Amino acid sequence: MNYENWFDRDENKTLLAICARKMIRGTGIAGIIWGLINIVLGVVAMHLSMLNVGVLVLGLLMLGAGIQALRRPTLGVLLAGTVVTALLFAWNLAITILNAQVTGTFVPQGLIFPLIIMVGFITSYRRLKHLEGLIAAVRPEDIRNTKKVCKTLLKKKLKNEPAVIQANGRACRAQLMIDKAFFINRMMLRAFVASKDEIRSVIVKPDAKRLEMNVRHPLGKLKYRFDKKNSEKLKNWLSAAAPPAEAQSQGS
């Protein structure tokens, strides 16, 4: 998909990889829950037919993939979980067809949840597969440092921080610095750094009382709206001139 060219900078690539790892961990939690559900269903259904040991085995594989995604979030682990969700859907489809042959009635309701889980995993994998190299190359110290920065930003009180803004619905927060800004959402599934000019380029109506940003992110479009107070903070930051280089060097 098309995205803002500033996402190709190293700092944004690192943030992108960290966010992708967070997304994989999210699918890991879903995988653990889905695995446990199928383990329980397999144990309960085994007294009806030993064929149901298959769903028990697949549930165990799903549980293992979910745990591994939390321990080591890589694209390979996500792919393994995606394959297992597809097998679980195929299993449920086969059981539904067999039951229909016995009863003469096809009941598709039992396929809805397995289908949703499978589609969710496939969508996540397709969205992240082009980031395999970035995810594998991100350094542990970068992950730790970014987490510290994000936690500090999310804990700040908006009333006391003129250089911190927040979008409506707490969709994201941003730290406004001298010549660039750091944006992150609450769940740390999206984060990026952009300069003043780059922020100006994604504001829909710069003269509006309530600003709106539309960002073409590599993981999907972002739309942030700001109330009047936060819009004023953003406008003041955008209109402020950067200090001369001499003043910056003396201050440092």
Secondary structure as UniProt FT lines:
FT   HELIX           5..8
FT   HELIX           10..45
FT   TURN            46..48
FT   HELIX           50..52
FT   HELIX           53..71
FT   HELIX           75..103
FT   HELIX           108..111
FT   HELIX           112..128
FT   HELIX           129..131
FT   HELIX           132..137
FT   HELIX           140..155
FT   HELIX           158..160
FT   TURN            162..163
FT   STRAND          164..166
FT   HELIX           168..170
FT   STRAND          173..176
FT   STRAND          180..184
FT   TURN            186..187
FT   STRAND          191..195
FT   HELIX           196..202
FT   TURN            206..207
FT   STRAND          212..217
FT   TURN            218..219
FT   STRAND          220..225
FT   HELIX           228..239
FT   HELIX           245..251
//
